[in-house]
Amino acid sequence: MTSEDIISVLDKKVTIVFATCANNRVTIRPMSHVNDGLTVYFQTGEHYLKTQQIRSNPNVAISVGTYEIEGEAEIIGHPEDEANQFFIEKYKEKHPSYAGRWSTIPNQVVVKIEIKLVRQWRYIDGKPVIAIGRF
């Protein structure tokens, strides 16, 4: 497994499946994302359950294509903050209707996920194996 394989899937897919956990409660939802290499970004409401869970426990999981991904999430400010201009440009390009609709709302935040571990089931010589990548 190479980082290029994972980046290619992240670039092509419009959504990821994103899981968070806090206080013995696991939740999962689809998210419209962008990525810069192996770093994944999306925007959401600062008072939503996923944001509260990230604040409590930054360890998160993503599923995209056939990859199972673990990472660490961080809330990095409003989409229109100067420091997040790279995000808003990528987001407008990949999700033009969403960026115009949601990015200007005051309570939106950008979530950044640093990928740490990736797993993928593969078949080698007809036998199932798990490929693992650490980043």
C-alpha positions in Angstrom: 0.0 0.0 0.0 1.4 3.4 -0.9 0.3 6.9 0.1 -0.3 7.6 -3.6 -3.0 4.9 -3.7 -4.8 6.4 -0.7 -4.4 10.0 -2.0 -5.9 8.9 -5.3 -9.0 7.5 -3.7 -9.4 10.5 -1.4 -9.1 12.8 -4.5 -11.7 10.9 -6.5 -14.3 10.2 -3.9 -16.8 13.0 -3.2 -17.6 11.8 0.3 -16.0 9.8 3.2 -17.7 8.0 6.0 -16.6 9.6 9.2 -16.8 8.1 12.7 -16.3 9.7 16.1 -16.6 8.4 19.7 -16.9 10.0 23.1 -18.5 9.0 26.4 -19.1 5.4 25.1 -21.1 6.6 22.2 -19.9 5.9 18.6 -21.5 7.8 15.7 -20.9 7.7 12.0 -22.0 9.9 9.1 -21.1 10.7 5.4 -19.1 13.9 5.0 -18.1 16.0 2.0 -14.3 16.3 2.2 -11.2 17.6 0.5 -7.7 16.5 1.1 -4.2 17.8 0.8 -2.2 14.6 0.4 -2.9 12.4 3.4 -4.5 15.2 5.4 -8.3 15.3 5.2 -10.5 18.4 5.8 -14.2 19.1 6.0 -16.5 21.7 7.5 -19.3 21.3 10.0 -21.2 23.1 12.7 -19.3 23.9 15.8 -22.1 22.7 18.0 -22.8 19.4 16.2 -22.4 16.1 18.0 -19.3 15.2 15.9 -17.6 18.4 16.9 -18.4 17.8 20.5 -17.0 14.3 20.2 -13.8 15.5 18.5 -13.2 17.9 21.4 -13.6 15.1 23.9 -11.7 12.5 21.9 -9.7 13.5 18.8 -9.2 9.8 17.7 -11.5 9.3 14.6 -12.0 6.8 11.8 -12.7 7.2 8.1 -13.9 4.8 5.5 -13.3 5.6 1.8 -13.3 3.1 -1.0 -11.9 -0.1 0.5 -9.7 1.7 3.0 -10.2 1.7 6.7 -8.4 4.8 8.1 -7.6 6.0 11.6 -6.5 9.5 12.4 -6.4 12.4 14.8 -8.8 15.3 14.3 -8.4 18.9 15.1 -10.8 21.9 14.8 -8.9 24.6 13.1 -11.3 27.6 12.8 -13.9 29.0 10.5 -13.8 28.2 6.8 -13.3 31.8 5.9 -10.5 32.4 8.3 -7.3 33.6 6.5 -5.4 30.5 7.7 -8.1 28.3 6.0 -8.1 29.9 2.6 -6.4 26.8 1.1 -9.4 24.8 2.4 -12.1 27.0 1.1 -10.4 27.1 -2.4 -10.2 23.3 -2.5 -13.7 23.0 -1.1 -15.2 25.4 -3.7 -13.5 23.4 -6.4 -14.7 20.0 -5.3 -18.1 21.0 -3.7 -19.1 24.3 -5.3 -22.8 24.3 -4.2 -21.9 23.4 -0.6 -19.2 25.9 -0.2 -21.5 28.8 -1.2 -24.3 27.5 1.0 -22.4 26.6 4.2 -19.0 28.2 4.4 -20.3 31.7 5.2 -22.4 30.6 8.2 -20.8 32.0 11.4 -20.9 28.7 13.4 -19.1 26.6 10.8 -15.7 25.1 11.6 -13.0 23.3 9.6 -11.9 19.9 10.9 -8.5 18.6 9.9 -7.6 14.9 10.2 -4.1 13.7 10.2 -4.1 10.1 8.9 -2.1 7.7 11.2 -3.1 4.2 10.2 -4.7 2.6 7.1 -5.9 -0.9 6.6 -7.2 -2.6 3.4 -8.2 -6.2 2.9 -6.5 -7.8 -0.1 -6.2 -11.2 -1.7 -2.7 -12.6 -2.3 -2.5 -16.0 -4.0 -6.3 -16.4 -3.3 -5.8 -15.8 0.5 -7.2 -12.8 2.4 -4.6 -10.6 4.1 -4.8 -7.2 5.6 -2.4 -4.6 4.2 -1.4 -2.0 6.8 0.2 1.4 6.3 1.4 3.7 9.1 1.9 7.4 8.4 
